[in-house]
Amino acid sequence: MKKAKSVDAYIAAAPKEHRAKLRGLRAAIKAAAPKAEEWISYGMPYYHYKGRLAYFALHRHHVGLYIPPPTVREHKKLLKKYVTAAAAVRFPLEKPMPLALVKRLVRARVKTNDAKK
């Protein structure tokens, strides 16, 4: 995908069959962190709330959700069905997006960011 200047443009540039998944992910993040600011950073949608909150990106076979540590590690049991890294979760494109899980992860990161300030 070419570089977008807004989250709306990022989603609009995605293949048609994946736009609903990206819109759902965006809505889940915004519902879990309504005070977060939204913009594009590193070429992908980024959410800022008292520091880095979350990013997401569409890839060939998955949607990556990127949340700074220790959120992924703290939710390892809930994420056992997914490929993870220290700050990333891969949600396969062929499966429904687990929006309740996304909200839980984002809320956890909001708590972490609130505790820092």
Secondary structure, DSSP 8 states (H G I E B T S, - for coil): ----SSHHHHHHHS-HHHHHHHHHHHHHHHHH-TT-EEEEETTEEEEESSSEEEEEEE-SSEEEEE--TTHHHHTTTTTTTSEEETTEEEEETTS---HHHHHHHHHHHHHHHHHH-
